[in-house]
């Protein structure tokens, strides 16, 4: 039986295992999907040895960039983003891909309104790199926000009314607000949000995070990462079976 899985850390909450298990049952696919919750990527070689039937796996926090040196090959788009979330195994060779761009773009496109031109991207991890690539490809100007200032990155403390109101799409690429720490949220000045804003949270559990709920209070439209994950999961399946 073919096997697939998810490599990450503290991933009991993960969408992927539930999604693929249901998919396999519904479509009568003889395959299994397992979570590989590891403290360090040096454990990857042991996973590969003990699961010779593994055809591919997804990669999540915090390994989307750290996984790259462990791969034999990397797709051009994943290389340009410097982040991998899907790995295909063929003849014991590991090739990395990024389906975050595809999933986010497909889920985001129907939400865009004419006045949406600039976006704040909260966080600077592997997911944020894919979101920046996606938004840039559809004509957005983007600004990364982090706790630490560095070239081309501003801090949360710098966010003021002018910045919030001139960036009417705000995407949370941090894990803040993920179950069970549902009260956590990015420290942006929510009081400056309006009904012109769209808040998009890559977090999907809970469906309405505190980030989204605070945006809703100020009339902002809001959307979570569920559809993005479904689109990128199907893209990963396509990659594993192409």
N, CA, C and O of each residue as an XYZ file, in Angstrom:
968
protein
N       0.842     -1.197      0.000
C       0.000      0.000      0.000
C       0.879      1.249      0.000
O       1.825      1.349      0.781
N       0.561      2.199     -0.881
C       1.309      3.448     -0.917
C       1.055      4.234      0.365
O      -0.036      4.205      0.935
N       2.099      4.935      0.798
C       1.985      5.723      2.016
C       2.390      7.170      1.748
O       3.246      7.455      0.912
N       1.749      8.067      2.482
C       2.041      9.500      2.404
C       2.041     10.026      3.839
O       1.657      9.309      4.763
N       2.469     11.272      4.027
C       2.481     11.773      5.390
C       2.759     13.253      5.482
O       2.896     13.948      4.475
N       2.839     13.716      6.708
C       3.122     15.112      7.013
C       4.295     15.180      7.974
O       4.290     14.533      9.021
N       5.305     15.969      7.612
C       6.469     16.182      8.473
C       6.356     17.575      9.094
O       6.228     18.572      8.383
N       6.404     17.633     10.410
C       6.307     18.908     11.107
C       6.562     18.722     12.586
O       7.044     17.674     13.015
N       6.241     19.732     13.358
C       6.446     19.686     14.809
C       5.163     20.144     15.500
O       4.602     21.183     15.153
N       4.702     19.364     16.480
C       3.452     19.650     17.203
C       2.289     19.759     16.207
O       1.650     20.804     16.096
N       2.031     18.671     15.493
C       1.073     18.706     14.376
C      -0.182     17.851     14.610
O      -0.842     17.437     13.657
N      -0.496     17.595     15.863
C      -1.712     16.836     16.147
C      -2.952     17.500     15.554
O      -3.902     16.821     15.164
N      -2.934     18.834     15.489
C      -4.083     19.606     15.004
C      -4.234     19.541     13.490
O      -5.246     19.997     12.958
N      -3.261     18.990     12.793
C      -3.142     19.200     11.356
C      -4.350     18.778     10.519
O      -5.010     17.773     10.780
N      -4.596     19.587      9.519
C      -5.657     19.358      8.530
C      -5.346     18.168      7.633
O      -6.250     17.420      7.262
N      -4.075     17.987      7.280
C      -3.702     17.082      6.186
C      -4.110     15.633      6.417
O      -4.680     15.002      5.526
N      -3.828     15.104      7.591
C      -4.138     13.692      7.836
C      -5.631     13.422      7.691
O      -6.028     12.450      7.048
N      -6.450     14.268      8.279
C      -7.899     14.097      8.192
C      -8.368     14.219      6.740
O      -9.195     13.433      6.279
N      -7.833     15.209      6.029
C      -8.261     15.444      4.648
C      -7.941     14.253      3.752
O      -8.802     13.771      3.016
N      -6.697     13.782      3.820
C      -6.297     12.693      2.927
C      -6.939     11.364      3.326
O      -7.275     10.561      2.455
N      -7.111     11.121      4.607
C      -7.767      9.887      5.042
C      -9.195      9.831      4.498
O      -9.640      8.793      4.008
N      -9.908     10.959      4.587
C     -11.277     11.021      4.047
C     -11.263     10.876      2.527
O     -12.120     10.206      1.952
N     -10.291     11.503      1.889
C     -10.176     11.416      0.426
C      -9.959      9.970     -0.007
O     -10.594      9.495     -0.948
N      -9.056      9.272      0.690
C      -8.765      7.882      0.329
C     -10.007      6.995      0.492
O     -10.275      6.126     -0.337
N     -10.750      7.227      1.564
C     -11.966      6.444      1.802
C     -13.030      6.743      0.752
O     -13.649      5.831      0.204
N     -13.237      8.027      0.478
C     -14.283      8.446     -0.452
C     -14.007      7.968     -1.879
O     -14.918      7.558     -2.598
N     -12.725      8.029     -2.275
C     -12.371      7.695     -3.660
C     -11.836      6.271     -3.797
O     -11.339      5.883     -4.855
N     -11.945      5.491     -2.707
C     -11.494      4.094     -2.695
C     -10.045      3.965     -3.169
O      -9.720      3.137     -4.019
N      -9.187      4.808     -2.593
C      -7.756      4.789     -2.908
C      -7.048      3.943     -1.853
O      -7.198      4.181     -0.654
N      -6.286      2.967     -2.300
C      -5.572      2.092     -1.372
C      -4.264      2.776     -0.941
O      -3.204      2.542     -1.521
N      -4.364      3.608      0.068
C      -3.204      4.360      0.550
C      -3.440      4.767      1.993
O      -4.561      4.709      2.498
N      -2.368      5.176      2.645
C      -2.466      5.638      4.030
C      -1.747      6.978      4.165
O      -0.914      7.341      3.334
N      -2.088      7.702      5.230
C      -1.470      9.006      5.494
C      -1.171      9.094      6.985
O      -2.032      8.821      7.822
N       0.060      9.478      7.303
C       0.504      9.461      8.698
C       1.203     10.770      9.055
O       1.901     11.359      8.231
N       1.004     11.217     10.298
C       1.745     12.367     10.814
C       3.119     11.926     11.314
O       3.227     10.980     12.094
N       4.163     12.613     10.863
C       5.515     12.388     11.372
C       5.907     13.622     12.186
O       6.469     14.586     11.664
N       5.593     13.559     13.473
C       5.827     14.681     14.379
C       7.231     14.544     14.953
O       7.468     13.719     15.836
N       8.154     15.349     14.455
C       9.562     15.182     14.842
C      10.141     16.459     15.457
O       9.760     17.574     15.099
N      11.062     16.263     16.381
C      11.686     17.392     17.069
C      12.816     18.002     16.259
O      13.227     19.136     16.506
N      13.322     17.234     15.277
C      14.475     17.690     14.500
C      14.486     16.968     13.156
O      14.114     15.798     13.074
N      14.912     17.663     12.109
C      14.911     17.061     10.774
C      15.955     15.964     10.583
O      15.927     15.244      9.585
N      16.865     15.838     11.526
C      17.814     14.724     11.439
C      17.081     13.386     11.571
O      17.634     12.339     11.234
N      15.846     13.419     12.056
C      15.032     12.205     12.176
C      14.416     11.784     10.847
O      13.811     10.716     10.752
N      14.567     12.622      9.818
C      13.963     12.321      8.526
C      14.509     11.035      7.917
O      13.754     10.250      7.343
N      15.798     10.819      8.039
C      16.401      9.617      7.443
C      15.815      8.350      8.051
O      15.635      7.351      7.355
N      15.517      8.389      9.343
C      14.925      7.222     10.008
C      13.504      6.990      9.503
O      13.086      5.845      9.326
N      12.764      8.067      9.272
C      11.411      7.941      8.718
C      11.464      7.255      7.362
O      10.676      6.351      7.086
N      12.393      7.684      6.520
C      12.507      7.124      5.168
C      12.907      5.646      5.212
O      12.415      4.840      4.423
N      13.793      5.302      6.131
C      14.223      3.904      6.261
C      13.087      3.006      6.739
O      12.911      1.893      6.245
N      12.326      3.501      7.701
C      11.277      2.674      8.307
C       9.967      2.689      7.520
O       9.042      1.942      7.842
N       9.882      3.538      6.485
C       8.674      3.602      5.660
C       9.066      3.554      4.178
O       8.931      4.549      3.466
N       9.549      2.401      3.720
C       9.998      2.276      2.329
C       8.875      2.445      1.303
O       9.137      2.645      0.117
N       7.619      2.364      1.766
C       6.472      2.523      0.857
C       6.029      3.987      0.737
O       5.019      4.278      0.097
N       6.782      4.907      1.351
C       6.427      6.327      1.333
C       6.677      6.913     -0.055
O       7.799      6.886     -0.560
N       5.606      7.447     -0.667
C       5.711      8.038     -2.007
C       5.857      9.555     -1.976
O       6.263     10.168     -2.963
N       5.529     10.143     -0.856
C       5.633     11.589     -0.744
C       5.130     12.066      0.596
O       4.467     11.327      1.324
N       5.445     13.299      0.917
C       4.956     13.865      2.173
C       4.841     15.377      2.073
O       5.521     16.029      1.281
N       3.952     15.912      2.908
C       3.823     17.359      3.061
C       4.778     17.826      4.152
O       5.220     17.036      4.987
N       5.086     19.099      4.136
C       5.984     19.695      5.133
C       5.295     20.925      5.706
O       4.763     21.747      4.960
N       5.303     21.050      7.028
C       4.696     22.219      7.656
C       5.641     22.820      8.694
O       6.793     22.406      8.824
N       5.131     23.800      9.422
C       5.903     24.512     10.438
C       6.620     23.539     11.368
O       5.984     22.590     11.827
N       7.902     23.716     11.672
C       8.758     24.848     11.278
C       9.800     24.473     10.216
O      10.894     25.037     10.206
N       9.476     23.538      9.333
C      10.502     22.926      8.485
C      10.438     23.283      7.000
O      11.155     22.679      6.203
N       9.604     24.242      6.605
C       9.416     24.502      5.177
C      10.680     24.985      4.478
O      10.884     24.707      3.297
N      11.521     25.701      5.198
C      12.814     26.129      4.637
C      13.925     25.180      5.067
O      14.818     24.867      4.281
N      13.871     24.727      6.302
C      14.931     23.859      6.840
C      15.026     22.522      6.114
O      16.076     21.881      6.146
N      13.943     22.088      5.458
C      13.941     20.796      4.767
C      14.816     20.818      3.516
O      15.263     19.763      3.065
N      15.066     21.977      2.954
C      15.716     22.079      1.642
C      17.062     21.354      1.554
O      17.281     20.641      0.575
N      17.975     21.497      2.523
C      19.262     20.788      2.421
C      19.140     19.261      2.441
O      20.088     18.562      2.085
N      17.994     18.746      2.850
C      17.790     17.304      2.925
C      17.250     16.717      1.615
O      17.073     15.504      1.496
N      16.993     17.585      0.641
C      16.396     17.152     -0.620
C      17.451     16.942     -1.702
O      18.524     17.545     -1.667
N      17.128     16.078     -2.661
C      18.022     15.845     -3.790
C      17.804     16.859     -4.904
O      18.708     17.151     -5.687
N      16.585     17.391     -4.959
C      16.220     18.307     -6.036
C      15.106     19.213     -5.546
O      14.352     18.855     -4.641
N      15.006     20.401     -6.158
C      13.953     21.330     -5.760
C      13.367     21.993     -7.002
O      14.101     22.438     -7.885
N      12.060     22.052     -7.059
C      11.352     22.676     -8.165
C      11.706     24.167     -8.239
O      12.014     24.789     -7.223
N      11.659     24.733     -9.454
C      12.109     26.120     -9.660
C      11.295     27.116     -8.838
O      11.857     28.062     -8.287
N       9.977     26.917     -8.747
C       9.173     27.852     -7.964
C       9.501     27.762     -6.477
O       9.631     28.785     -5.806
N       9.634     26.544     -5.962
C       9.998     26.374     -4.552
C      11.365     26.988     -4.275
O      11.602     27.552     -3.206
N      12.252     26.872     -5.243
C      13.602     27.443     -5.094
C      13.542     28.962     -5.023
O      14.245     29.580     -4.224
N      12.697     29.564     -5.864
C      12.596     31.027     -5.870
C      11.986     31.557     -4.573
O      12.301     32.667     -4.146
N      11.117     30.769     -3.951
C      10.493     31.160     -2.682
C      11.376     30.797     -1.497
O      11.299     31.419     -0.438
N      12.215     29.784     -1.686
C      13.052     29.229     -0.614
C      12.198     28.583      0.473
O      12.468     28.712      1.667
N      11.151     27.878      0.016
C      10.283     27.168      0.957
C       9.633     25.993      0.236
O       9.205     26.116     -0.911
N       9.563     24.852      0.923
C       9.001     23.620      0.369
C       7.902     23.115      1.292
O       8.089     23.054      2.508
N       6.759     22.752      0.722
C       5.719     22.153      1.565
C       5.229     20.806      1.027
O       4.348     20.182      1.618
N       5.802     20.360     -0.095
C       5.436     19.066     -0.681
C       6.698     18.390     -1.209
O       7.492     19.010     -1.916
N       6.878     17.123     -0.863
C       8.050     16.368     -1.324
C       7.572     15.101     -2.013
O       6.754     14.354     -1.476
N       8.093     14.871     -3.203
C       7.806     13.641     -3.943
C       9.007     12.715     -3.847
O      10.148     13.157     -3.989
N       8.758     11.440     -3.608
C       9.833     10.444     -3.526
C       9.728      9.515     -4.730
O       8.701      8.872     -4.946
N      10.786      9.456     -5.497
C      10.823      8.590     -6.666
C      12.227      8.020     -6.815
O      13.202      8.768     -6.903
N      12.325      6.701     -6.842
C      13.633      6.023     -6.897
C      14.548      6.488     -5.771
O      15.748      6.690     -5.962
N      13.951      6.653     -4.591
C      14.646      7.060     -3.365
C      15.205      8.483     -3.421
O      15.975      8.885     -2.549
N      14.823      9.233     -4.434
C      15.232     10.632     -4.541
C      14.090     11.538     -4.086
O      12.925     11.283     -4.393
N      14.429     12.583     -3.362
C      13.438     13.502     -2.810
C      13.448     14.809     -3.597
O      14.479     15.475     -3.696
N      12.293     15.171     -4.157
C      12.175     16.442     -4.877
C      11.140     17.316     -4.190
O      10.024     16.875     -3.913
N      11.523     18.573     -3.914
C      10.659     19.495     -3.197
C       9.879     20.432     -4.095
O      10.377     20.888     -5.124
N       8.653     20.711     -3.695
C       7.761     21.610     -4.424
C       7.096     22.563     -3.431
O       7.160     22.358     -2.219
N       6.456     23.610     -3.964
C       5.662     24.494     -3.116
C       4.258     24.625     -3.705
O       4.088     25.145     -4.808
N       3.264     24.153     -2.971
C       1.873     24.278     -3.421
C       1.133     25.384     -2.672
O      -0.047     25.619     -2.931
N       1.806     26.061     -1.752
C       1.188     27.171     -1.024
C       0.772     28.286     -1.987
O      -0.314     28.853     -1.864
N       1.650     28.592     -2.946
C       1.354     29.661     -3.905
C       0.082     29.331     -4.675
O      -0.810     30.169     -4.801
N       0.005     28.122     -5.184
C      -1.172     27.683     -5.939
C      -2.427     27.759     -5.069
O      -3.438     28.324     -5.484
N      -2.363     27.192     -3.870
C      -3.533     27.144     -2.996
C      -4.020     28.516     -2.584
O      -5.220     28.790     -2.589
N      -3.072     29.383     -2.223
C      -3.459     30.733     -1.787
C      -4.032     31.531     -2.953
O      -5.071     32.177     -2.812
N      -3.362     31.490     -4.099
C      -3.827     32.275     -5.248
C      -5.232     31.864     -5.656
O      -6.081     32.718     -5.913
N      -5.481     30.562     -5.717
C      -6.799     30.072     -6.152
C      -7.885     30.452     -5.152
O      -9.014     30.743     -5.548
N      -7.562     30.452     -3.872
C      -8.569     30.804     -2.866
C      -8.747     32.316     -2.749
O      -9.830     32.788     -2.403
N      -7.692     33.073     -3.034
C      -7.713     34.520     -2.864
C      -8.381     35.244     -4.028
O      -9.056     36.255     -3.838
N      -8.187     34.722     -5.219
C      -8.590     35.447     -6.422
C     -10.050     35.906     -6.398
O     -10.319     37.051     -6.759
N     -11.011     35.056     -5.985
C     -12.417     35.506     -5.983
C     -12.723     36.586     -4.946
O     -13.782     37.212     -5.005
N     -11.817     36.813     -4.002
C     -12.066     37.751     -2.907
C     -11.612     39.171     -3.215
O     -12.003     40.115     -2.527
N     -10.787     39.325     -4.247
C     -10.170     40.616     -4.535
C     -11.189     41.602     -5.087
O     -11.972     41.276     -5.979
N     -11.166     42.825     -4.534
C     -12.011     43.913     -5.027
C     -11.128     44.980     -5.670
O      -9.910     44.975     -5.491
N     -11.741     45.887     -6.413
C     -10.979     46.861     -7.191
C     -10.056     47.727     -6.341
O      -8.978     48.116     -6.791
N     -10.474     48.029     -5.117
C      -9.656     48.907     -4.278
C      -8.531     48.155     -3.551
O      -7.727     48.774     -2.854
N      -8.471     46.841     -3.709
C      -7.412     46.053     -3.082
C      -6.152     46.090     -3.948
O      -6.087     45.438     -4.990
N      -5.173     46.844     -3.517
C      -3.945     47.019     -4.294
C      -2.676     46.702     -3.513
O      -1.664     46.308     -4.092
N      -2.736     46.877     -2.196
C      -1.544     46.679     -1.362
C      -1.883     45.774     -0.183
O      -2.998     45.799      0.337
N      -0.900     44.977      0.226
C      -1.142     44.011      1.300
C      -0.034     44.026      2.338
O       1.144     44.182      2.017
N      -0.437     43.862      3.581
C       0.499     43.589      4.670
C       0.554     42.085      4.870
O      -0.482     41.426      4.947
N       1.757     41.542      4.955
C       1.950     40.114      5.203
C       2.571     39.984      6.589
O       3.703     40.411      6.814
N       1.827     39.394      7.508
C       2.267     39.273      8.895
C       3.047     37.981      9.070
O       2.505     36.890      8.897
N       4.340     38.113      9.419
C       5.210     36.956      9.569
C       6.203     36.867      8.432
O       5.983     37.407      7.348
N       7.300     36.176      8.695
C       8.370     36.087      7.687
C       8.859     34.651      7.484
O       9.962     34.436      6.981
N       8.044     33.674      7.871
C       8.425     32.268      7.710
C       8.183     31.765      6.301
O       7.949     32.544      5.377
N       8.243     30.441      6.149
C       8.093     29.825      4.840
C       6.776     30.144      4.172
O       6.738     30.359      2.961
N       5.686     30.181      4.937
C       4.374     30.477      4.342
C       4.320     31.898      3.810
O       3.756     32.139      2.742
N       4.903     32.845      4.547
C       4.838     34.245      4.118
C       5.573     34.463      2.799
O       5.186     35.321      2.005
N       6.628     33.691      2.564
C       7.363     33.814      1.304
C       6.484     33.412      0.130
O       6.521     34.042     -0.927
N       5.696     32.362      0.319
C       4.783     31.918     -0.734
C       3.664     32.927     -0.947
O       3.267     33.178     -2.085
N       3.153     33.508      0.129
C       2.070     34.482      0.015
C       2.567     35.737     -0.699
O       1.852     36.307     -1.523
N       3.768     36.162     -0.390
C       4.360     37.328     -1.070
C       4.491     37.059     -2.568
O       4.169     37.913     -3.395
N       4.965     35.871     -2.902
C       5.108     35.489     -4.313
C       3.749     35.512     -5.007
O       3.628     36.020     -6.121
N       2.739     34.969     -4.357
C       1.402     34.910     -4.925
C       0.827     36.301     -5.145
O       0.360     36.620     -6.238
N       0.861     37.124     -4.112
C       0.276     38.457     -4.211
C       1.000     39.320     -5.244
O       0.369     40.072     -5.986
N       2.313     39.207     -5.286
C       3.086     39.967     -6.275
C       2.708     39.545     -7.691
O       2.652     40.373     -8.600
N       2.449     38.250     -7.869
C       2.131     37.731     -9.202
C       0.788     38.225     -9.718
O       0.552     38.237    -10.926
N      -0.108     38.640     -8.794
C      -1.410     39.150     -9.233
C      -1.507     40.666     -9.069
O      -2.600     41.232     -9.041
N      -0.347     41.311     -8.962
C      -0.293     42.764     -9.055
C      -0.302     43.545     -7.762
O      -0.383     44.773     -7.793
N      -0.222     42.875     -6.620
C      -0.219     43.575     -5.337
C       1.169     44.105     -4.987
O       2.188     43.489     -5.300
N       1.178     45.254     -4.335
C       2.377     45.693     -3.627
C       2.285     45.088     -2.228
O       1.212     45.074     -1.625
N       3.403     44.592     -1.714
C       3.362     43.895     -0.424
C       4.379     44.475      0.553
O       5.412     45.016      0.160
N       4.059     44.349      1.822
C       4.961     44.771      2.887
C       4.967     43.703      3.974
O       3.926     43.389      4.550
N       6.140     43.149      4.249
C       6.289     42.159      5.310
C       6.362     42.844      6.667
O       6.952     43.916      6.806
N       5.746     42.202      7.679
C       5.750     42.722      9.046
C       6.248     41.624      9.980
O       5.825     40.472      9.879
N       7.148     41.989     10.888
C       7.698     41.010     11.818
C       7.963     41.663     13.169
O       7.830     42.878     13.318
N       8.334     40.857     14.143
C       8.680     41.410     15.452
C      10.021     42.135     15.406
O      10.268     43.062     16.177
N      10.887     41.693     14.480
C      12.221     42.285     14.364
C      12.366     43.024     13.047
O      11.963     42.523     11.997
N      12.937     44.204     13.105
C      13.138     45.009     11.907
C      14.371     44.529     11.147
O      15.389     44.194     11.752
N      14.276     44.498      9.839
C      15.401     44.168      8.967
C      15.113     44.787      7.608
O      14.018     45.310      7.401
N      16.055     44.747      6.679
C      15.816     45.378      5.380
C      14.518     44.885      4.735
O      14.297     43.680      4.619
N      13.673     45.813      4.321
C      12.394     45.550      3.652
C      11.322     44.939      4.563
O      10.266     44.514      4.095
N      11.608     44.901      5.866
C      10.640     44.361      6.827
C      10.414     45.393      7.925
O      11.366     45.889      8.527
N       9.139     45.714      8.184
C       8.828     46.640      9.267
C       8.315     45.860     10.472
O       7.973     44.681     10.371
N       8.269     46.543     11.614
C       7.808     45.878     12.833
C       6.344     46.221     13.120
O       5.795     47.182     12.580
N       5.735     45.417     13.974
C       4.352     45.670     14.379
C       4.219     47.048     15.030
O       3.189     47.707     14.886
N       5.259     47.482     15.746
C       5.202     48.777     16.434
C       5.141     49.942     15.461
O       4.691     51.032     15.815
N       5.592     49.713     14.236
C       5.575     50.780     13.229
C       4.216     50.937     12.558
O       3.974     51.933     11.875
N       3.330     49.967     12.744
C       2.030     50.028     12.081
C       1.189     51.161     12.671
O       0.890     51.172     13.865
N       0.816     52.106     11.818
C      -0.023     53.220     12.250
C      -1.247     53.321     11.348
O      -1.463     52.467     10.489
N      -2.041     54.356     11.543
C      -3.274     54.505     10.780
C      -3.010     54.600      9.278
O      -3.730     54.001      8.479
N      -1.985     55.347      8.901
C      -1.674     55.512      7.477
C      -1.323     54.181      6.830
O      -1.805     53.876      5.739
N      -0.487     53.385      7.494
C      -0.068     52.103      6.929
C      -1.248     51.145      6.832
O      -1.435     50.488      5.808
N      -2.040     51.064      7.892
C      -3.198     50.154      7.881
C      -4.184     50.545      6.791
O      -4.684     49.685      6.066
N      -4.466     51.841      6.671
C      -5.481     52.259      5.710
C      -4.990     52.245      4.267
O      -5.800     52.260      3.340
N      -3.689     52.216      4.069
C      -3.158     52.132      2.697
C      -2.849     50.694      2.284
O      -2.437     50.443      1.152
N      -3.050     49.755      3.201
C      -2.886     48.328      2.896
C      -4.191     47.631      3.280
O      -4.398     47.271      4.439
N      -5.056     47.449      2.302
C      -6.414     47.000      2.627
C      -6.605     45.490      2.557
O      -7.710     44.980      2.738
N      -5.516     44.790      2.294
C      -5.492     43.335      2.478
C      -4.425     43.028      3.515
O      -3.290     43.490      3.399
N      -4.782     42.259      4.518
C      -3.829     41.882      5.580
C      -3.891     40.371      5.742
O      -4.949     39.806      6.016
N      -2.745     39.727      5.570
C      -2.681     38.263      5.606
C      -1.851     37.819      6.806
O      -0.684     38.190      6.933
N      -2.454     37.028      7.679
C      -1.723     36.477      8.817
C      -1.051     35.170      8.429
O      -1.719     34.164      8.188
N       0.275     35.192      8.371
C       1.055     33.984      8.053
C       1.754     33.428      9.290
O       2.598     32.538      9.183
N       1.403     33.951     10.460
C       1.956     33.436     11.705
C       1.015     32.358     12.254
O      -0.134     32.263     11.822
N       1.497     31.543     13.208
C       0.595     30.557     13.830
C      -0.239     31.130     14.965
O      -0.972     30.386     15.616
N      -0.148     32.433     15.220
C      -0.876     33.041     16.328
C      -2.382     32.843     16.175
O      -2.968     33.165     15.141
N      -2.986     32.311     17.220
C      -4.427     32.076     17.218
C      -4.828     30.649     16.938
O      -6.006     30.300     17.010
N      -3.830     29.807     16.612
C      -4.116     28.397     16.355
C      -4.559     27.702     17.638
O      -4.017     27.961     18.713
N      -5.545     26.822     17.518
C      -5.980     25.996     18.657
C      -4.763     25.253     19.233
O      -3.984     24.703     18.453
N      -4.564     25.210     20.558
C      -5.501     25.623     21.610
C      -5.324     27.069     22.086
O      -6.106     27.532     22.916
N      -4.316     27.794     21.583
C      -4.075     29.163     22.058
C      -4.892     30.150     21.235
O      -4.345     31.007     20.541
N      -6.205     30.013     21.326
C      -7.097     30.734     20.424
C      -7.206     32.230     20.729
O      -7.719     32.984     19.902
N      -6.738     32.671     21.889
C      -6.807     34.100     22.210
C      -5.628     34.875     21.629
O      -5.664     36.105     21.579
N      -4.598     34.183     21.195
C      -3.442     34.862     20.605
C      -3.827     35.499     19.273
O      -4.694     34.991     18.561
N      -3.181     36.607     18.945
C      -3.446     37.273     17.670
C      -2.317     38.236     17.346
O      -1.654     38.734     18.256
N      -2.088     38.506     16.083
C      -1.032     39.464     15.726
C      -1.334     40.834     16.318
O      -2.486     41.267     16.318
N      -0.304     41.529     16.826
C      -0.524     42.817     17.503
C      -0.574     43.995     16.526
O       0.318     44.844     16.514
N      -1.626     44.030     15.713
C      -1.804     45.165     14.811
C      -2.839     46.118     15.400
O      -3.627     45.704     16.251
N      -2.862     47.382     14.974
C      -3.861     48.330     15.500
C      -5.217     48.133     14.817
O      -5.530     48.795     13.828
N      -5.998     47.227     15.354
C      -7.274     46.841     14.750
C      -8.257     48.010     14.650
O      -9.172     47.987     13.827
N      -8.066     49.020     15.484
C      -9.013     50.148     15.489
C      -8.995     50.932     14.176
O      -9.915     51.705     13.907
N      -7.969     50.742     13.367
C      -7.878     51.469     12.101
C      -8.449     50.683     10.915
O      -8.421     51.163      9.782
N      -8.963     49.490     11.172
C      -9.572     48.697     10.107
C     -10.925     49.282      9.714
O     -11.598     49.919     10.524
N     -11.316     49.055      8.454
C     -12.598     49.547      7.960
C     -13.289     48.454      7.141
O     -12.780     47.342      7.000
N     -14.457     48.801      6.610
C     -15.167     47.834      5.773
C     -14.524     47.667      4.397
O     -14.989     46.864      3.587
N     -13.464     48.417      4.131
C     -12.704     48.257      2.881
C     -11.640     47.174      3.003
O     -11.071     46.744      2.000
N     -11.373     46.736      4.211
C     -10.298     45.773      4.455
C     -10.754     44.328      4.258
O     -11.911     43.976      4.487
N      -9.810     43.517      3.831
C      -9.975     42.062      3.790
C      -8.890     41.450      4.658
O      -7.702     41.663      4.417
N      -9.295     40.692      5.663
C      -8.356     39.964      6.514
C      -8.381     38.494      6.131
O      -9.439     37.866      6.093
N      -7.219     37.959      5.852
C      -7.084     36.556      5.454
C      -6.147     35.887      6.461
O      -5.014     36.330      6.650
N      -6.613     34.842      7.091
C      -5.812     34.138      8.092
C      -5.490     32.739      7.584
O      -6.395     31.959      7.285
N      -4.201     32.421      7.485
C      -3.825     31.070      7.071
C      -4.213     30.038      8.111
O      -4.334     28.855      7.793
N      -4.410     30.467      9.349
C      -4.900     29.573     10.399
C      -6.348     29.198     10.071
O      -7.129     30.041      9.630
N      -6.696     27.929     10.290
C      -8.048     27.447      9.968
C      -8.719     26.783     11.160
O      -9.893     26.418     11.085
N      -7.992     26.623     12.255
C      -8.526     25.998     13.461
C      -8.177     26.871     14.658
O      -7.040     26.830     15.129
N      -9.136     27.670     15.172
C     -10.572     27.677     14.894
C     -10.899     28.384     13.572
O     -10.075     29.135     13.049
N     -12.103     28.145     13.031
C     -12.484     28.764     11.757
C     -12.478     30.290     11.790
O     -12.116     30.935     10.806
N     -12.881     30.864     12.925
C     -12.791     32.320     13.091
C     -11.825     32.587     14.240
O     -12.168     32.428     15.411
N     -10.624     32.991     13.884
C      -9.602     33.283     14.882
C      -9.880     34.639     15.528
O     -10.741     35.390     15.069
N      -9.154     34.938     16.581
C      -9.290     36.252     17.218
C      -8.909     37.352     16.234
O      -9.537     38.411     16.218
N      -7.893     37.114     15.420
C      -7.483     38.061     14.367
C      -8.673     38.401     13.460
O      -8.939     39.573     13.193
N      -9.379     37.378     12.993
C     -10.529     37.603     12.117
C     -11.697     38.240     12.870
O     -12.379     39.120     12.345
N     -11.915     37.791     14.093
C     -13.028     38.323     14.886
C     -12.849     39.814     15.166
O     -13.815     40.575     15.116
N     -11.624     40.231     15.459
C     -11.352     41.646     15.711
C     -11.532     42.472     14.439
O     -11.979     43.618     14.488
N     -11.177     41.874     13.297
C     -11.414     42.549     12.024
C     -12.901     42.697     11.746
O     -13.356     43.742     11.281
N     -13.652     41.643     12.034
C     -15.108     41.654     11.824
C     -15.767     42.766     12.636
O     -16.707     43.405     12.164
N     -15.281     42.996     13.847
C     -15.840     44.040     14.707
C     -15.769     45.416     14.052
O     -16.579     46.296     14.345
N     -14.789     45.593     13.160
C     -14.622     46.884     12.489
C     -15.120     46.855     11.052
O     -14.797     47.738     10.257
N     -15.910     45.835     10.723
C     -16.550     45.780      9.423
C     -15.736     45.151      8.317
O     -16.186     45.102      7.172
N     -14.533     44.664      8.635
C     -13.673     44.068      7.609
C     -14.235     42.728      7.136
O     -14.853     41.990      7.903
N     -14.008     42.436      5.869
C     -14.320     41.095      5.362
C     -13.235     40.154      5.862
O     -12.110     40.585      6.115
N     -13.561     38.866      6.006
C     -12.569     37.950      6.578
C     -12.686     36.571      5.957
O     -13.749     36.166      5.485
N     -11.561     35.860      5.969
C     -11.485     34.560      5.283
C     -10.391     33.749      5.952
O      -9.331     34.283      6.279
N     -10.641     32.445      6.160
C      -9.600     31.618      6.779
C      -8.916     30.716      5.751
O      -9.243     30.747      4.564
N      -7.963     29.914      6.227
C      -7.116     29.152      5.317
C      -7.643     27.801      4.873
O      -6.906     27.040      4.246
N      -8.891     27.477      5.176
C      -9.421     26.151      4.860
C      -9.358     25.838      3.360
O      -8.839     24.794      2.964
N      -9.883     26.739      2.532
C      -9.915     26.484      1.086
C      -8.507     26.417      0.505
O      -8.231     25.602     -0.375
N      -7.633     27.262      0.991
C      -6.242     27.228      0.530
C      -5.643     25.847      0.759
O      -4.970     25.296     -0.112
N      -5.894     25.298      1.938
C      -5.357     23.979      2.276
C      -5.944     22.891      1.382
O      -5.234     21.975      0.966
N      -7.227     22.990      1.089
C      -7.853     21.995      0.216
C      -7.260     22.052     -1.195
O      -6.967     21.020     -1.800
N      -7.088     23.275     -1.708
C      -6.520     23.422     -3.048
C      -5.078     22.908     -3.103
O      -4.683     22.239     -4.057
N      -4.304     23.230     -2.070
C      -2.898     22.816     -2.114
C      -2.755     21.317     -1.854
O      -1.810     20.695     -2.340
N      -3.673     20.735     -1.100
C      -3.645     19.288     -0.884
C      -3.885     18.554     -2.193
O      -3.212     17.567     -2.493
N      -4.848     19.039     -2.973
C      -5.127     18.405     -4.261
C      -3.953     18.580     -5.229
O      -3.667     17.698     -6.039
N      -3.282     19.722     -5.135
C      -2.099     19.947     -5.971
C      -0.977     18.996     -5.563
O      -0.269     18.469     -6.421
N      -0.810     18.774     -4.264
C       0.200     17.833     -3.787
C      -0.096     16.425     -4.302
O       0.808     15.712     -4.737
N      -1.367     16.034     -4.247
C      -1.767     14.708     -4.736
C      -1.431     14.563     -6.221
O      -0.978     13.511     -6.672
N      -1.659     15.619     -6.954
C      -1.337     15.632     -8.393
C       0.177     15.446     -8.603
O       0.600     14.697     -9.483
N       0.970     16.124     -7.798
C       2.431     16.036     -7.895
C       2.892     14.611     -7.570
O       3.737     14.058     -8.274
N       2.345     14.021     -6.514
C       2.765     12.673     -6.116
C       2.405     11.615     -7.149
O       3.049     10.569     -7.235
N       1.379     11.897     -7.924
C       0.876     10.879     -8.856
C       1.023     11.265    -10.330
O       0.377     10.673    -11.194
N       1.860     12.245    -10.613
C       2.061     12.654    -12.007
C       3.087     11.761    -12.695
O       3.384     11.956    -13.873
